Amino acid sequence: MDELTRNSLIKLTEFFDARQVGDVGPLGFRRSTNLTTLLACAERLMAESIIVPGRSAFLDLGCADGRVNLFFSYLTRVSVGVELDEWTLDEYDPLRGELLETLKVSEMAPPNENVYLFQGDATDEAVHGKIIHETGLGLADFDLFYTYLIMHEEFAHMLAEKAKKGAIYMVYGLHKIMPRYPGFRLMKELSPMEGVLALYEKE
Ligand SMILES: C[S@@+](CC[C@H](N)C(=O)[O-])C[C@H]1O[C@@H](n2cnc3c(N)ncnc32)[C@H](O)[C@@H]1O
């Protein structure tokens, strides 16, 4: 990762980690990823050629305010997210605006214009149709899938049917006990990365 990208991502992680959601209070169901931890994972994922900068296509299943998408926009060709709750997704634009200002002031690079977010159920084929329509990508075209625990089994079931062989399913929020999903190989040699991210390879 080049210096500008790393420094920009550090700024982005500081921005969002100061605004973590759901660790306390009633919004536990939409807890947000700690992006500082994700940055440490991303360095390793790049070293392992699991993320190929500018080439990989990324999809966050349950993207909330799109923070993980903004993060991955620096590291992937396209960064797509699907969120069920409209009001949660509505937080994306104002947060992005504030982030851009923060990055500009510190002369950092803005996220790439490769983020596409969709409102709906990530298992709904009508939503998949909208993704194809806007990005040209079906589920079988994505290299990297991500979810923060909620619905991880249902998503695994869907991806077992629809993702391509070799696609990577990343599940954040796990620790020592990592579930197995039919159709996927747990990448034991790498999981749980930073004690929190389990990686599965589609067989
Ligand atoms: C724990 S949050 C994670 C947000 C974000 N990915 C992150 O890591 O910061 C999970 C999000 O998934 C959404 N969600 C739950 N079921 C969903 C579904 N079937 N399709 C799309 N989004 C869903 C919830 O509304 C919630 O915002």
The ligand as an SDF file (V2000), in Angstrom:
LIG
                    3D

 27 29  0  0  0  0  0  0  0  0999 V2000
  -23.7970   -4.9770   12.4970 C   0  0  0  0  0  0  0  0  0  0  0  0
  -24.2780   -3.8500   11.2210 S   0  0  0  0  0  0  0  0  0  0  0  0
  -22.7780   -3.7310   10.2960 C   0  0  0  0  0  0  0  0  0  0  0  0
  -22.6250   -2.4980    9.4640 C   0  0  0  0  0  0  0  0  0  0  0  0
  -21.3450   -2.3940    8.6110 C   0  0  0  0  0  0  0  0  0  0  0  0
  -21.2110   -3.5040    7.7050 N   0  0  0  0  0  0  0  0  0  0  0  0
  -20.1320   -2.3480    9.4820 C   0  0  0  0  0  0  0  0  0  0  0  0
  -19.4640   -3.3890    9.5970 O   0  0  0  0  0  0  0  0  0  0  0  0
  -19.8560   -1.2890   10.0650 O   0  0  0  0  0  0  0  0  0  0  0  0
  -25.3260   -4.8890   10.2490 C   0  0  0  0  0  0  0  0  0  0  0  0
  -26.2940   -4.1690    9.3250 C   0  0  0  0  0  0  0  0  0  0  0  0
  -26.9490   -5.1680    8.5320 O   0  0  0  0  0  0  0  0  0  0  0  0
  -28.2540   -4.7150    8.2300 C   0  0  0  0  0  0  0  0  0  0  0  0
  -29.0200   -5.8820    7.7780 N   0  0  0  0  0  0  0  0  0  0  0  0
  -29.5460   -6.8870    8.5100 C   0  0  0  0  0  0  0  0  0  0  0  0
  -30.1510   -7.7960    7.7220 N   0  0  0  0  0  0  0  0  0  0  0  0
  -29.9890   -7.3740    6.4420 C   0  0  0  0  0  0  0  0  0  0  0  0
  -30.3810   -7.8790    5.1630 C   0  0  0  0  0  0  0  0  0  0  0  0
  -31.0550   -9.0270    5.0390 N   0  0  0  0  0  0  0  0  0  0  0  0
  -30.0280   -7.1780    4.0650 N   0  0  0  0  0  0  0  0  0  0  0  0
  -29.3470   -6.0210    4.1690 C   0  0  0  0  0  0  0  0  0  0  0  0
  -28.9530   -5.4820    5.3470 N   0  0  0  0  0  0  0  0  0  0  0  0
  -29.2630   -6.1430    6.4650 C   0  0  0  0  0  0  0  0  0  0  0  0
  -28.7010   -4.0800    9.5390 C   0  0  0  0  0  0  0  0  0  0  0  0
  -29.7740   -3.1640    9.3100 O   0  0  0  0  0  0  0  0  0  0  0  0
  -27.4150   -3.4020   10.0240 C   0  0  0  0  0  0  0  0  0  0  0  0
  -27.3520   -2.0580    9.6000 O   0  0  0  0  0  0  0  0  0  0  0  0
  1  2  1  0
  2  3  1  0
  2 10  1  0
  3  4  1  0
  4  5  1  0
  5  6  1  0
  5  7  1  0
  7  8  2  0
  7  9  1  0
 10 11  1  0
 11 12  1  0
 11 26  1  0
 12 13  1  0
 13 14  1  0
 13 24  1  0
 14 15  1  0
 14 23  1  0
 15 16  2  0
 16 17  1  0
 17 18  1  0
 17 23  2  0
 18 19  1  0
 18 20  2  0
 20 21  1  0
 21 22  2  0
 22 23  1  0
 24 25  1  0
 24 26  1  0
 26 27  1  0
M  CHG  2   2   1   9  -1
M  END
$$$$
